[in-house]
Amino acid sequence: KVVLTNAPGGDHVFTIYTATHTYTVKGCVYVVGISTVAELEEWRTKESYWYAVLLNDIDYKGATLAVGANVLGTLDGRGYQIKNFTYTQGFVKNMYDTKSVIKNVYFAGATQDCTGMGKYPTYGLLGQWTNGTLENLYLDVTTTNLEEGGEHCATICYGVESTATVKNV
């Protein structure tokens, strides 16, 4: 259940009620609880200001993911896993906005397929560039099909801007 109220000054306050937790989010445009691959794909592949929380582990069962969109909102994994998937150019494309946040997620059994990327792949699990916040992330990533003599230089992302915050990754 999600309840919307107006805070002083006109900011929206969303309260998410689950069976075991209550979350309050201030000033965002859209709040969603994610419990299926289809729901996570909706968040992952659309540029939006969604504030999303995982409600359980998400298992892609070996699927190869299309390139994700730019992250403009928040994904709070709440300690759950996103697991068993292959990607080429990132789970998400980039985190351009300083308000972009991915936190509290365990990415398990992820495989980066570098086929056709040359010797120096410039995309990592969380895209090419980040201006946002990466916090409390655990990454279990394997690289495959790296060109001979190549270097895997982008496990998380290729570049971290000075405006980004990276903690406990």
Backbone bond lengths (Angstrom), bond angles and torsions (degrees), N, CA, C in turn:
res aa  C-N    CA-C-N  psi(-1)  N-CA   C-N-CA  omega(-1)  CA-C   N-CA-C  phi
1 K - - - 1.454 - - 1.522 107.97 -
2 V 1.341 117.76 136.58 1.459 123.08 177.89 1.523 107.97 -121.84
3 V 1.338 116.29 132.10 1.460 121.77 179.46 1.523 108.24 -119.70
4 L 1.340 117.42 132.64 1.459 123.36 178.64 1.520 109.19 -110.10
5 T 1.352 116.26 129.29 1.465 121.89 173.86 1.518 107.66 -133.15
6 N 1.316 117.39 165.37 1.459 120.74 175.94 1.516 110.13 -100.36
7 A 1.305 115.68 129.59 1.459 121.60 177.87 1.516 109.15 -87.43
8 P 1.340 117.90 164.59 1.466 119.83 174.46 1.524 110.23 -54.34
9 G 1.304 117.42 138.40 1.456 121.75 -178.62 1.515 112.69 88.25
10 G 1.322 118.24 -1.42 1.456 121.09 174.66 1.507 115.84 92.08
11 D 1.346 118.93 -2.57 1.463 119.39 177.51 1.519 109.68 -68.31
12 H 1.311 115.89 145.35 1.458 120.43 175.83 1.518 109.28 -81.68
13 V 1.305 116.67 144.51 1.452 122.65 173.70 1.519 107.48 -122.46
14 F 1.323 116.39 120.28 1.452 121.71 177.25 1.514 107.78 -103.96
15 T 1.313 116.84 133.22 1.449 121.31 174.54 1.522 107.37 -117.84
16 I 1.340 115.83 124.52 1.453 122.34 179.85 1.519 107.77 -105.28
17 Y 1.320 116.15 125.17 1.455 121.86 177.85 1.515 108.72 -110.04
18 T 1.327 116.90 122.02 1.460 120.81 172.85 1.524 107.07 -114.27
19 A 1.305 117.20 -179.74 1.463 120.39 -178.92 1.527 111.95 -61.61
20 T 1.340 116.81 -29.25 1.465 119.10 -174.72 1.524 115.27 -120.69
21 H 1.331 119.06 -12.34 1.460 120.93 -174.50 1.529 111.53 -140.78
22 T 1.322 114.71 158.59 1.459 122.19 171.12 1.528 106.80 -125.66
23 Y 1.343 117.20 130.06 1.458 122.74 179.52 1.515 108.56 -121.43
24 T 1.327 116.42 138.16 1.454 121.48 176.18 1.518 107.79 -117.21
25 V 1.326 116.31 130.14 1.459 122.69 -178.61 1.516 107.24 -126.99
26 K 1.334 117.01 126.77 1.462 120.94 -177.47 1.522 110.90 -106.33
27 G 1.327 116.15 136.72 1.452 122.52 167.83 1.507 116.68 75.21
28 C 1.311 119.40 14.45 1.457 118.81 179.11 1.528 109.64 -98.81
29 V 1.312 115.25 168.67 1.454 120.71 -175.25 1.527 111.92 -88.22
30 Y 1.330 118.29 -36.96 1.457 120.06 -173.49 1.520 109.27 -150.67
31 V 1.306 117.71 135.66 1.453 122.75 179.41 1.520 108.60 -119.49
32 V 1.323 116.38 137.83 1.457 119.63 -179.25 1.524 109.49 -145.78
33 G 1.324 115.71 140.96 1.451 121.69 170.11 1.518 107.81 -95.73
34 I 1.339 116.69 134.76 1.463 121.61 -175.63 1.520 109.12 -114.33
35 S 1.347 115.77 124.17 1.458 119.57 179.54 1.531 113.23 -130.67
36 T 1.354 118.23 -2.32 1.470 121.08 -178.94 1.525 110.26 -133.56
37 V 1.324 115.65 162.47 1.469 120.98 175.16 1.526 109.92 -58.47
38 A 1.329 117.97 -44.27 1.473 121.59 -178.35 1.532 111.03 -59.45
39 E 1.319 117.34 -41.42 1.474 120.36 179.29 1.522 111.18 -68.11
40 L 1.343 117.45 -39.05 1.462 119.86 178.37 1.525 110.37 -68.40
41 E 1.325 117.53 -37.51 1.462 120.58 177.03 1.530 111.06 -62.88
42 E 1.311 117.26 -37.82 1.471 121.12 176.80 1.528 110.30 -60.64
43 W 1.326 117.45 -43.29 1.467 121.30 178.46 1.531 110.22 -69.49
44 R 1.320 117.17 -45.78 1.455 123.86 -171.59 1.525 113.40 -69.33
45 T 1.316 118.63 -28.43 1.461 120.96 -172.16 1.528 114.15 -108.04
46 K 1.312 118.53 7.37 1.468 121.49 178.95 1.523 109.91 -125.55
47 E 1.321 116.58 131.86 1.458 119.52 175.15 1.523 108.06 -74.19
48 S 1.317 115.76 116.38 1.459 120.22 -177.26 1.523 109.33 -155.37
49 Y 1.303 116.01 171.33 1.456 121.21 176.73 1.520 110.90 -102.24
50 W 1.313 117.72 28.05 1.449 122.08 -178.82 1.522 111.25 -60.50
51 Y 1.311 115.60 142.41 1.462 122.42 166.52 1.518 104.66 -105.22
52 A 1.313 116.96 112.05 1.457 121.42 -174.65 1.523 110.28 -116.09
53 V 1.319 115.65 140.61 1.459 121.01 174.10 1.520 108.40 -124.32
54 L 1.345 115.64 135.87 1.462 119.20 175.14 1.519 108.55 -75.61
55 L 1.320 115.94 138.95 1.459 121.71 179.49 1.524 111.79 -103.54
56 N 1.338 116.66 -8.16 1.470 122.95 179.68 1.531 107.70 -171.29
57 D 1.336 117.08 176.42 1.459 121.05 173.55 1.527 109.12 -63.84
58 I 1.345 115.78 146.72 1.461 122.04 176.67 1.530 107.01 -118.10
59 D 1.331 117.40 119.07 1.454 122.96 -176.94 1.534 109.61 -112.56
60 Y 1.342 115.85 113.29 1.463 121.05 179.41 1.534 112.56 -79.78
61 K 1.304 118.33 -8.31 1.467 124.07 175.49 1.518 112.96 53.96
62 G 1.338 116.56 43.13 1.455 121.86 175.14 1.513 116.19 85.65
63 A 1.310 119.07 5.09 1.471 122.07 -178.13 1.532 110.80 -64.76
64 T 1.334 114.70 149.51 1.460 121.38 172.41 1.525 107.30 -96.28
65 L 1.325 115.75 125.70 1.457 121.06 -174.00 1.521 112.41 -88.77
66 A 1.309 115.51 143.08 1.462 121.01 168.40 1.521 107.48 -70.10
67 V 1.317 116.89 161.36 1.465 120.74 178.27 1.520 109.24 -59.89
68 G 1.307 116.14 134.39 1.458 120.71 178.93 1.515 111.50 -78.30
69 A 1.321 115.26 174.10 1.468 122.14 177.98 1.528 109.64 -90.04
70 N 1.320 115.59 174.96 1.459 120.87 172.55 1.520 108.85 -71.05
71 V 1.318 116.76 136.14 1.459 120.93 178.81 1.519 108.82 -84.88
72 L 1.316 116.00 125.31 1.456 121.49 176.38 1.526 110.36 -119.39
73 G 1.312 117.46 -10.26 1.453 121.89 -177.50 1.513 111.29 -116.03
74 T 1.334 115.87 -145.76 1.460 122.48 -175.68 1.516 110.49 -128.47
75 L 1.326 115.17 139.52 1.452 121.96 167.73 1.521 106.88 -121.45
76 D 1.330 116.58 112.82 1.459 122.40 176.83 1.522 107.09 -106.41
77 G 1.330 116.14 108.26 1.454 121.09 -177.02 1.516 114.34 -76.63
78 R 1.321 117.54 -13.30 1.464 122.56 178.76 1.524 111.99 52.71
79 G 1.350 117.53 28.46 1.456 121.98 177.88 1.515 114.86 88.03
80 Y 1.319 117.50 -0.70 1.460 120.61 178.80 1.522 111.15 -79.65
81 Q 1.336 115.84 166.36 1.457 122.46 179.98 1.522 111.79 -100.14
82 I 1.332 114.46 143.82 1.462 122.75 164.16 1.521 102.76 -113.70
83 K 1.338 117.25 117.55 1.457 117.68 -165.56 1.527 114.58 -140.01
84 N 1.354 111.70 161.14 1.468 123.03 170.99 1.525 113.64 60.68
85 F 1.334 115.92 62.80 1.460 120.84 177.86 1.520 109.98 -143.58
86 T 1.335 115.07 159.54 1.459 122.87 175.16 1.522 107.52 -116.96
87 Y 1.327 116.21 141.92 1.466 121.06 178.23 1.518 108.62 -137.99
88 T 1.324 116.12 159.15 1.465 120.88 174.24 1.524 109.71 -110.02
89 Q 1.315 117.62 -55.60 1.462 120.80 -175.58 1.517 112.40 -114.98
90 G 1.311 116.83 37.36 1.449 120.49 171.79 1.511 115.73 103.90
91 F 1.316 114.37 144.77 1.456 121.50 170.62 1.527 108.36 -61.24
92 V 1.334 115.35 -39.85 1.465 122.51 168.79 1.519 106.68 -124.02
93 K 1.329 117.77 163.11 1.460 120.88 -176.10 1.529 111.86 -80.98
94 N 1.307 117.34 -55.42 1.463 123.50 179.57 1.519 108.73 -154.43
95 M 1.321 115.46 164.57 1.465 121.63 173.67 1.530 106.69 -121.83
96 Y 1.345 115.07 79.00 1.460 120.73 -172.26 1.520 113.92 -72.79
97 D 1.291 117.83 -35.09 1.459 121.71 -172.48 1.527 110.35 -88.37
98 T 1.332 117.60 142.31 1.460 120.66 178.40 1.518 111.76 -67.30
99 K 1.327 117.78 -14.43 1.469 121.15 177.03 1.533 111.82 -90.49
100 S 1.315 117.75 -1.30 1.464 122.12 177.74 1.524 109.10 -70.68
101 V 1.337 116.64 132.65 1.466 120.19 -176.29 1.526 109.64 -141.30
102 I 1.329 115.84 132.00 1.453 121.70 165.87 1.523 105.37 -127.09
103 K 1.344 115.68 121.16 1.462 118.67 -174.61 1.525 111.42 -146.22
104 N 1.324 113.49 157.04 1.470 122.39 172.71 1.527 113.26 58.21
105 V 1.345 116.59 41.84 1.466 120.97 -178.50 1.524 109.58 -123.59
106 Y 1.313 115.94 141.85 1.458 123.32 172.45 1.527 106.10 -108.87
107 F 1.340 116.96 108.63 1.466 122.12 175.96 1.526 106.61 -88.96
108 A 1.325 117.55 106.14 1.467 122.75 -173.85 1.519 110.52 -112.05
109 G 1.332 116.52 137.39 1.456 120.47 175.27 1.516 113.60 65.27
110 A 1.333 117.39 32.95 1.468 121.46 177.56 1.528 108.86 -86.52
111 T 1.340 116.08 141.75 1.460 121.30 178.58 1.517 109.32 -127.23
112 Q 1.336 116.06 125.78 1.457 120.30 174.87 1.525 107.94 -94.88
113 D 1.333 117.06 118.43 1.458 123.09 177.87 1.526 107.77 -94.76
114 C 1.325 116.41 110.97 1.464 121.84 -175.46 1.523 113.70 -93.11
115 T 1.307 118.18 15.59 1.461 122.02 179.83 1.526 110.57 -53.27
116 G 1.341 115.99 125.68 1.458 121.35 175.89 1.517 115.19 75.96
117 M 1.321 118.81 9.40 1.473 120.72 -177.70 1.524 113.32 -93.81
118 G 1.323 117.65 -0.56 1.459 119.52 -178.76 1.520 111.01 80.54
119 K 1.331 115.29 -167.60 1.461 120.06 -175.11 1.524 113.43 -78.88
120 Y 1.315 117.96 -17.85 1.462 119.88 -173.44 1.526 111.33 -132.41
121 P 1.326 117.30 79.82 1.470 119.91 179.62 1.532 110.47 -58.58
122 T 1.319 116.17 135.21 1.467 119.61 -176.71 1.521 113.02 -110.93
123 Y 1.313 117.38 11.13 1.461 120.68 175.03 1.516 108.75 -115.28
124 G 1.304 115.50 138.84 1.451 121.00 173.03 1.514 109.67 -114.25
125 L 1.304 115.72 -169.92 1.457 121.17 -179.61 1.523 111.41 -56.19
126 L 1.323 116.87 -40.39 1.464 120.55 -177.31 1.520 111.40 -106.08
127 G 1.326 115.05 37.91 1.453 121.33 171.19 1.508 114.55 91.06
128 Q 1.330 114.39 -157.22 1.449 120.41 -176.64 1.527 111.36 -98.52
129 W 1.316 118.60 -44.46 1.471 122.40 -176.64 1.521 110.79 -132.79
130 T 1.325 115.82 149.18 1.458 119.17 172.76 1.519 111.03 -133.50
131 N 1.312 114.64 134.83 1.459 123.59 168.17 1.524 109.56 -110.72
132 G 1.318 116.65 -5.47 1.458 121.38 -171.39 1.513 113.58 -94.78
133 T 1.333 114.75 -151.03 1.460 122.21 -176.84 1.518 110.13 -116.16
134 L 1.325 115.45 128.12 1.460 123.36 171.58 1.519 104.96 -116.19
135 E 1.338 116.41 119.20 1.462 118.45 -172.85 1.530 110.69 -144.16
136 N 1.316 114.92 134.99 1.463 122.32 177.18 1.533 111.78 53.46
137 L 1.331 114.83 56.98 1.465 120.98 179.35 1.521 109.86 -113.10
138 Y 1.320 116.16 141.52 1.450 122.07 172.59 1.518 106.49 -119.48
139 L 1.340 116.58 127.41 1.460 121.12 -175.30 1.518 110.46 -118.45
140 D 1.316 116.43 123.98 1.456 124.23 173.82 1.524 105.26 -118.29
141 V 1.365 116.20 89.59 1.465 122.18 -172.03 1.528 109.74 -122.20
142 T 1.325 116.13 133.13 1.456 123.37 175.25 1.525 107.63 -113.09
143 T 1.335 116.44 140.31 1.458 121.49 177.22 1.525 109.31 -103.99
144 T 1.351 116.43 133.90 1.461 120.93 176.66 1.527 109.51 -126.96
145 N 1.323 115.15 157.71 1.468 123.46 174.18 1.524 113.93 57.45
146 L 1.318 116.37 34.99 1.458 120.37 174.21 1.528 107.86 -74.04
147 E 1.327 116.02 131.67 1.465 120.53 -178.30 1.523 110.21 -57.15
148 E 1.327 116.73 142.63 1.460 121.10 -178.77 1.527 110.42 -55.29
149 G 1.306 115.63 130.88 1.462 121.36 -178.55 1.518 112.65 83.37
150 G 1.311 116.69 -0.32 1.456 120.62 -178.87 1.514 112.97 -80.10
151 E 1.294 114.89 168.78 1.457 121.69 179.15 1.518 109.00 -123.80
152 H 1.313 115.13 136.87 1.474 118.91 174.28 1.521 106.16 -88.07
153 C 1.312 116.32 100.09 1.464 119.99 -172.43 1.524 113.16 -110.85
154 A 1.321 118.04 12.03 1.462 118.17 -175.29 1.525 111.16 -145.41
155 T 1.319 117.19 65.63 1.459 119.59 179.10 1.516 110.99 -68.38
156 I 1.330 117.71 -48.72 1.462 121.12 179.48 1.524 109.07 -90.79
157 C 1.308 117.00 -62.56 1.464 123.77 173.89 1.520 106.82 -159.08
158 Y 1.304 116.74 162.90 1.462 121.11 -175.45 1.524 111.40 -73.32
159 G 1.315 117.12 -42.70 1.452 119.96 -177.04 1.516 112.81 -134.64
160 V 1.322 115.28 141.44 1.459 121.75 176.60 1.525 107.24 -117.88
161 E 1.325 116.07 116.12 1.456 120.89 -178.57 1.532 111.12 -72.43
162 S 1.318 117.26 160.49 1.461 121.84 -178.93 1.528 112.17 -64.07
163 T 1.325 117.96 -19.74 1.465 122.12 178.95 1.530 112.73 -83.59
164 A 1.330 116.79 -7.91 1.462 121.17 -176.54 1.533 110.98 -79.26
165 T 1.330 113.88 156.80 1.461 121.89 173.66 1.513 107.93 -122.83
166 V 1.325 116.77 125.62 1.460 121.25 178.90 1.527 107.22 -127.72
167 K 1.354 115.61 118.52 1.469 120.99 -179.56 1.526 110.15 -135.63
168 N 1.309 115.58 134.05 1.465 121.49 173.36 1.525 113.24 53.49
169 V 1.337 115.55 54.64 1.458 120.36 177.00 1.515 107.93 -111.48
